[in-house]
């Protein structure tokens, strides 16, 4: 039972790796970049939008099959 759950989890992570990379890594970079500039502070939920953009970039890369 545990092996089946772990296998499904690893398959999911492997199949959606580009999305998770975009969400976590690119989202973090965008968030750090945005927080350095004061003119972005007027945008509500700026951290959410940074990670949402990172996730969107990862989702596009997943369905295209390549980053560029």
Steps between C-alpha positions, in 0.01 A plus 500: 500500500773746599703398194205575272451845656871581471510376142201718406655802675834455322326454164307821558813693592686359200220580255447851633866587573506806274190642664640450852835647394325806358276541802769461766826616340391760246225621734756551777733691269218722376384562856849602613538726196163666553562563872818697418309767310271734689267574207372139513389544862174665392386170343290301749610139556825551311646172631200305372532656154875426485443133576195487271713631213771245579238225501357623171846498341551145628159392370574639155837322501335173603251504215752625244760246612778759512579819687564719199 
